Amino acid sequence: MGGREHRGSEGMERTDGAVIQRGTERRAREPRASTVHEQPALERHELPSTVPVWKYHEYHHDDRWATTEAPLGADGDSEIDWLASDEWLVYDVDIRESGPYDLTLEVAAATDFGGGDVGIVVDNEPLRRVEFDATGGWYSWGDVRTQVELPRGIHTIRLVVFQGGWKLRKLRFQ
């Protein structure tokens, strides 16, 4: 697998800190054809709250899992194993009040694989890109915190994995 330099995707940063475009030929907010694991029967997550990571509406990946099976950790476990670069998770949410929210991602990343890099997108609008260092092991959990401005109402939140090789256990919006 290798270190951080072998797993990332290039991007261009907007003035507000969001990074979405990778190269000139495609954008992370314009999903490319990939395999999708869907869970359409799930209800929307009301925010603020803690969202169980495995209760996504869609998980886009490059044929790592059959579309009829859940990826590792998505069967009710408390984490999603080994998120890879260029994958993304979509959550349907009902945001009770517009304004700034503190977002905490609980992650684990082994030192040999480096940290990670994830983008937060709401309704196809990039909000933020967050990089983090290794946490010390696959079961050494750490919190990655950022703040995002969220609009009131029914929306989708997508986590875009720019640099993979890490695990995700929690999404907390406060």
C-alpha positions as protocol buffer text, in pm:
chain_id: "A"
residue {
  index: 1
  type: MET
  ca { x: 0 y: 0 z: 0 }
}
residue {
  index: 2
  type: GLY
  ca { x: 256 y: 260 z: 95 }
}
residue {
  index: 3
  type: GLY
  ca { x: 267 y: 595 z: 263 }
}
residue {
  index: 4
  type: ARG
  ca { x: 51 y: 904 z: 234 }
}
residue {
  index: 5
  type: GLU
  ca { x: 211 y: 1022 z: -89 }
}
residue {
  index: 6
  type: HIS
  ca { x: 88 y: 713 z: -277 }
}
residue {
  index: 7
  type: ARG
  ca { x: -276 y: 726 z: -173 }
}
residue {
  index: 8
  type: GLY
  ca { x: -392 y: 1083 z: -225 }
}
residue {
  index: 9
  type: SER
  ca { x: -578 y: 1271 z: -493 }
}
residue {
  index: 10
  type: GLU
  ca { x: -470 y: 1613 z: -607 }
}
residue {
  index: 11
  type: GLY
  ca { x: -702 y: 1906 z: -555 }
}
residue {
  index: 12
  type: MET
  ca { x: -734 y: 2279 z: -590 }
}
residue {
  index: 13
  type: GLU
  ca { x: -824 y: 2489 z: -288 }
}
residue {
  index: 14
  type: ARG
  ca { x: -1098 y: 2751 z: -294 }
}
residue {
  index: 15
  type: THR
  ca { x: -1058 y: 3069 z: -95 }
}
residue {
  index: 16
  type: ASP
  ca { x: -1291 y: 2937 z: 178 }
}
residue {
  index: 17
  type: GLY
  ca { x: -1063 y: 2636 z: 234 }
}
residue {
  index: 18
  type: ALA
  ca { x: -1271 y: 2383 z: 40 }
}
residue {
  index: 19
  type: VAL
  ca { x: -1086 y: 2168 z: -210 }
}
residue {
  index: 20
  type: ILE
  ca { x: -1285 y: 1982 z: -467 }
}
residue {
  index: 21
  type: GLN
  ca { x: -1138 y: 1985 z: -814 }
}
residue {
  index: 22
  type: ARG
  ca { x: -884 y: 1714 z: -887 }
}
residue {
  index: 23
  type: GLY
  ca { x: -699 y: 1786 z: -1206 }
}
residue {
  index: 24
  type: THR
  ca { x: -882 y: 1951 z: -1492 }
}
residue {
  index: 25
  type: GLU
  ca { x: -1084 y: 1658 z: -1620 }
}
residue {
  index: 26
  type: ARG
  ca { x: -1319 y: 1581 z: -1329 }
}
residue {
  index: 27
  type: ARG
  ca { x: -1462 y: 1713 z: -1005 }
}
residue {
  index: 28
  type: ALA
  ca { x: -1536 y: 1516 z: -689 }
}
residue {
  index: 29
  type: ARG
  ca { x: -1880 y: 1676 z: -681 }
}
residue {
  index: 30
  type: GLU
  ca { x: -1959 y: 1519 z: -1018 }
}
residue {
  index: 31
  type: PRO
  ca { x: -1953 y: 1149 z: -929 }
}
residue {
  index: 32
  type: ARG
  ca { x: -1789 y: 918 z: -1178 }
}
residue {
  index: 33
  type: ALA
  ca { x: -1933 y: 581 z: -1259 }
}
residue {
  index: 34
  type: SER
  ca { x: -1863 y: 342 z: -976 }
}
residue {
  index: 35
  type: THR
  ca { x: -2026 y: 72 z: -774 }
}
residue {
  index: 36
  type: VAL
  ca { x: -2286 y: 191 z: -526 }
}
residue {
  index: 37
  type: HIS
  ca { x: -2410 y: 22 z: -213 }
}
residue {
  index: 38
  type: GLU
  ca { x: -2749 y: 179 z: -132 }
}
residue {
  index: 39
  type: GLN
  ca { x: -2964 y: 169 z: 179 }
}
residue {
  index: 40
  type: PRO
  ca { x: -3273 y: 363 z: 62 }
}
residue {
  index: 41
  type: ALA
  ca { x: -3498 y: 254 z: 350 }
}
residue {
  index: 42
  type: LEU
  ca { x: -3299 y: 447 z: 609 }
}
residue {
  index: 43
  type: GLU
  ca { x: -3464 y: 751 z: 762 }
}
residue {
  index: 44
  type: ARG
  ca { x: -3302 y: 1093 z: 750 }
}
residue {
  index: 45
  type: HIS
  ca { x: -3070 y: 1182 z: 1033 }
}
residue {
  index: 46
  type: GLU
  ca { x: -3187 y: 1481 z: 1232 }
}
residue {
  index: 47
  type: LEU
  ca { x: -2907 y: 1727 z: 1311 }
}
residue {
  index: 48
  type: PRO
  ca { x: -2759 y: 1815 z: 1553 }
}
residue {
  index: 49
  type: SER
  ca { x: -2679 y: 1456 z: 1655 }
}
residue {
  index: 50
  type: THR
  ca { x: -2430 y: 1174 z: 1623 }
}
residue {
  index: 51
  type: VAL
  ca { x: -2479 y: 986 z: 1296 }
}
residue {
  index: 52
  type: PRO
  ca { x: -2377 y: 618 z: 1293 }
}
residue {
  index: 53
  type: VAL
  ca { x: -2136 y: 596 z: 998 }
}
residue {
  index: 54
  type: TRP
  ca { x: -2284 y: 271 z: 869 }
}
residue {
  index: 55
  type: LYS
  ca { x: -2628 y: 436 z: 833 }
}
residue {
  index: 56
  type: TYR
  ca { x: -2536 y: 602 z: 504 }
}
residue {
  index: 57
  type: HIS
  ca { x: -2782 y: 633 z: 218 }
}
residue {
  index: 58
  type: GLU
  ca { x: -2520 y: 552 z: -46 }
}
residue {
  index: 59
  type: TYR
  ca { x: -2160 y: 433 z: -43 }
}
residue {
  index: 60
  type: HIS
  ca { x: -1973 y: 488 z: -372 }
}
residue {
  index: 61
  type: HIS
  ca { x: -1670 y: 270 z: -430 }
}
residue {
  index: 62
  type: ASP
  ca { x: -1473 y: 117 z: -713 }
}
residue {
  index: 63
  type: ASP
  ca { x: -1598 y: -242 z: -713 }
}
residue {
  index: 64
  type: ARG
  ca { x: -1455 y: -322 z: -369 }
}
residue {
  index: 65
  type: TRP
  ca { x: -1789 y: -474 z: -263 }
}
residue {
  index: 66
  type: ALA
  ca { x: -2076 y: -624 z: -459 }
}
residue {
  index: 67
  type: THR
  ca { x: -2370 y: -382 z: -477 }
}
residue {
  index: 68
  type: THR
  ca { x: -2587 y: -631 z: -292 }
}
residue {
  index: 69
  type: GLU
  ca { x: -2354 y: -671 z: 5 }
}
residue {
  index: 70
  type: ALA
  ca { x: -2262 y: -424 z: 271 }
}
residue {
  index: 71
  type: PRO
  ca { x: -1895 y: -325 z: 302 }
}
residue {
  index: 72
  type: LEU
  ca { x: -1697 y: -432 z: 607 }
}
residue {
  index: 73
  type: GLY
  ca { x: -1835 y: -257 z: 911 }
}
residue {
  index: 74
  type: ALA
  ca { x: -2158 y: -150 z: 742 }
}
residue {
  index: 75
  type: ASP
  ca { x: -2364 y: -436 z: 879 }
}
residue {
  index: 76
  type: GLY
  ca { x: -2442 y: -272 z: 1209 }
}
residue {
  index: 77
  type: ASP
  ca { x: -2088 y: -261 z: 1344 }
}
residue {
  index: 78
  type: SER
  ca { x: -1973 y: 67 z: 1485 }
}
residue {
  index: 79
  type: GLU
  ca { x: -1718 y: 151 z: 1213 }
}
residue {
  index: 80
  type: ILE
  ca { x: -1641 y: 134 z: 843 }
}
residue {
  index: 81
  type: ASP
  ca { x: -1310 y: -32 z: 768 }
}
residue {
  index: 82
  type: TRP
  ca { x: -1048 y: 88 z: 528 }
}
residue {
  index: 83
  type: LEU
  ca { x: -1195 y: 378 z: 335 }
}
residue {
  index: 84
  type: ALA
  ca { x: -1005 y: 410 z: 8 }
}
residue {
  index: 85
  type: SER
  ca { x: -919 y: 717 z: -198 }
}
residue {
  index: 86
  type: ASP
  ca { x: -1199 y: 834 z: -429 }
}
residue {
  index: 87
  type: GLU
  ca { x: -1478 y: 667 z: -231 }
}
residue {
  index: 88
  type: TRP
  ca { x: -1761 y: 863 z: -72 }
}
residue {
  index: 89
  type: LEU
  ca { x: -2048 y: 821 z: 170 }
}
residue {
  index: 90
  type: VAL
  ca { x: -2382 y: 1003 z: 137 }
}
residue {
  index: 91
  type: TYR
  ca { x: -2608 y: 1079 z: 434 }
}
residue {
  index: 92
  type: ASP
  ca { x: -2961 y: 1220 z: 415 }
}
residue {
  index: 93
  type: VAL
  ca { x: -3013 y: 1477 z: 690 }
}
residue {
  index: 94
  type: ASP
  ca { x: -3276 y: 1710 z: 833 }
}
residue {
  index: 95
  type: ILE
  ca { x: -3097 y: 2015 z: 970 }
}
residue {
  index: 96
  type: ARG
  ca { x: -3315 y: 2181 z: 1236 }
}
residue {
  index: 97
  type: GLU
  ca { x: -3140 y: 2521 z: 1239 }
}
residue {
  index: 98
  type: SER
  ca { x: -2905 y: 2687 z: 994 }
}
residue {
  index: 99
  type: GLY
  ca { x: -2571 y: 2805 z: 1121 }
}
residue {
  index: 100
  type: PRO
  ca { x: -2224 y: 2687 z: 1215 }
}
residue {
  index: 101
  type: TYR
  ca { x: -2191 y: 2328 z: 1334 }
}
residue {
  index: 102
  type: ASP
  ca { x: -1892 y: 2163 z: 1494 }
}
residue {
  index: 103
  type: LEU
  ca { x: -1828 y: 1840 z: 1304 }
}
residue {
  index: 104
  type: THR
  ca { x: -1624 y: 1568 z: 1472 }
}
residue {
  index: 105
  type: LEU
  ca { x: -1509 y: 1262 z: 1278 }
}
residue {
  index: 106
  type: GLU
  ca { x: -1382 y: 974 z: 1490 }
}
residue {
  index: 107
  type: VAL
  ca { x: -1107 y: 803 z: 1287 }
}
residue {
  index: 108
  type: ALA
  ca { x: -830 y: 545 z: 1320 }
}
residue {
  index: 109
  type: ALA
  ca { x: -524 y: 528 z: 1097 }
}
residue {
  index: 110
  type: ALA
  ca { x: -213 y: 317 z: 1140 }
}
residue {
  index: 111
  type: THR
  ca { x: 118 y: 501 z: 1150 }
}
residue {
  index: 112
  type: ASP
  ca { x: 255 y: 302 z: 853 }
}
residue {
  index: 113
  type: PHE
  ca { x: -29 y: 428 z: 634 }
}
residue {
  index: 114
  type: GLY
  ca { x: -26 y: 792 z: 740 }
}
residue {
  index: 115
  type: GLY
  ca { x: -341 y: 990 z: 804 }
}
residue {
  index: 116
  type: GLY
  ca { x: -626 y: 1084 z: 579 }
}
residue {
  index: 117
  type: ASP
  ca { x: -790 y: 1359 z: 381 }
}
residue {
  index: 118
  type: VAL
  ca { x: -1167 y: 1402 z: 352 }
}
residue {
  index: 119
  type: GLY
  ca { x: -1395 y: 1659 z: 191 }
}
residue {
  index: 120
  type: ILE
  ca { x: -1736 y: 1763 z: 326 }
}
residue {
  index: 121
  type: VAL
  ca { x: -1997 y: 1842 z: 60 }
}
residue {
  index: 122
  type: VAL
  ca { x: -2358 y: 1954 z: 117 }
}
residue {
  index: 123
  type: ASP
  ca { x: -2602 y: 1926 z: -174 }
}
residue {
  index: 124
  type: ASN
  ca { x: -2311 y: 1911 z: -423 }
}
residue {
  index: 125
  type: GLU
  ca { x: -2159 y: 2229 z: -273 }
}
residue {
  index: 126
  type: PRO
  ca { x: -1809 y: 2176 z: -130 }
}
residue {
  index: 127
  type: LEU
  ca { x: -1773 y: 2316 z: 222 }
}
residue {
  index: 128
  type: ARG
  ca { x: -1445 y: 2201 z: 366 }
}
residue {
  index: 129
  type: ARG
  ca { x: -1147 y: 1973 z: 321 }
}
residue {
  index: 130
  type: VAL
  ca { x: -988 y: 1826 z: 633 }
}
residue {
  index: 131
  type: GLU
  ca { x: -652 y: 1648 z: 658 }
}
residue {
  index: 132
  type: PHE
  ca { x: -543 y: 1449 z: 960 }
}
residue {
  index: 133
  type: ASP
  ca { x: -241 y: 1254 z: 1081 }
}
residue {
  index: 134
  type: ALA
  ca { x: -217 y: 888 z: 1177 }
}
residue {
  index: 135
  type: THR
  ca { x: -373 y: 803 z: 1512 }
}
residue {
  index: 136
  type: GLY
  ca { x: -121 y: 530 z: 1596 }
}
residue {
  index: 137
  type: GLY
  ca { x: -309 y: 218 z: 1499 }
}
residue {
  index: 138
  type: TRP
  ca { x: -625 y: 63 z: 1355 }
}
residue {
  index: 139
  type: TYR
  ca { x: -792 y: 72 z: 1696 }
}
residue {
  index: 140
  type: SER
  ca { x: -637 y: 393 z: 1827 }
}
residue {
  index: 141
  type: TRP
  ca { x: -925 y: 631 z: 1773 }
}
residue {
  index: 142
  type: GLY
  ca { x: -883 y: 1006 z: 1744 }
}
residue {
  index: 143
  type: ASP
  ca { x: -1115 y: 1298 z: 1687 }
}
residue {
  index: 144
  type: VAL
  ca { x: -1083 y: 1519 z: 1380 }
}
residue {
  index: 145
  type: ARG
  ca { x: -1270 y: 1846 z: 1427 }
}
residue {
  index: 146
  type: THR
  ca { x: -1380 y: 2118 z: 1191 }
}
residue {
  index: 147
  type: GLN
  ca { x: -1664 y: 2366 z: 1161 }
}
residue {
  index: 148
  type: VAL
  ca { x: -1912 y: 2377 z: 875 }
}
residue {
  index: 149
  type: GLU
  ca { x: -2194 y: 2618 z: 794 }
}
residue {
  index: 150
  type: LEU
  ca { x: -2512 y: 2415 z: 735 }
}
residue {
  index: 151
  type: PRO
  ca { x: -2843 y: 2535 z: 588 }
}
residue {
  index: 152
  type: ARG
  ca { x: -3177 y: 2454 z: 750 }
}
residue {
  index: 153
  type: GLY
  ca { x: -3394 y: 2183 z: 596 }
}
residue {
  index: 154
  type: ILE
  ca { x: -3361 y: 1852 z: 413 }
}
residue {
  index: 155
  type: HIS
  ca { x: -3016 y: 1801 z: 257 }
}
residue {
  index: 156
  type: THR
  ca { x: -2750 y: 1546 z: 170 }
}
residue {
  index: 157
  type: ILE
  ca { x: -2405 y: 1545 z: 325 }
}
residue {
  index: 158
  type: ARG
  ca { x: -2131 y: 1363 z: 138 }
}
residue {
  index: 159
  type: LEU
  ca { x: -1792 y: 1269 z: 278 }
}
residue {
  index: 160
  type: VAL
  ca { x: -1544 y: 1245 z: -10 }
}
residue {
  index: 161
  type: VAL
  ca { x: -1229 y: 1044 z: 66 }
}
residue {
  index: 162
  type: PHE
  ca { x: -937 y: 1215 z: -107 }
}
residue {
  index: 163
  type: GLN
  ca { x: -670 y: 1018 z: 76 }
}
residue {
  index: 164
  type: GLY
  ca { x: -778 y: 680 z: 205 }
}
residue {
  index: 165
  type: GLY
  ca { x: -634 y: 408 z: 422 }
}
residue {
  index: 166
  type: TRP
  ca { x: -824 y: 482 z: 744 }
}
residue {
  index: 167
  type: LYS
  ca { x: -1130 y: 377 z: 941 }
}
residue {
  index: 168
  type: LEU
  ca { x: -1432 y: 589 z: 1037 }
}
residue {
  index: 169
  type: ARG
  ca { x: -1642 y: 529 z: 1348 }
}
residue {
  index: 170
  type: LYS
  ca { x: -1849 y: 843 z: 1416 }
}
residue {
  index: 171
  type: LEU
  ca { x: -1988 y: 1162 z: 1266 }
}
residue {
  index: 172
  type: ARG
  ca { x: -2097 y: 1408 z: 1531 }
}
residue {
  index: 173
  type: PHE
  ca { x: -2270 y: 1737 z: 1446 }
}
residue {
  index: 174
  type: GLN
  ca { x: -2309 y: 1981 z: 1737 }
}
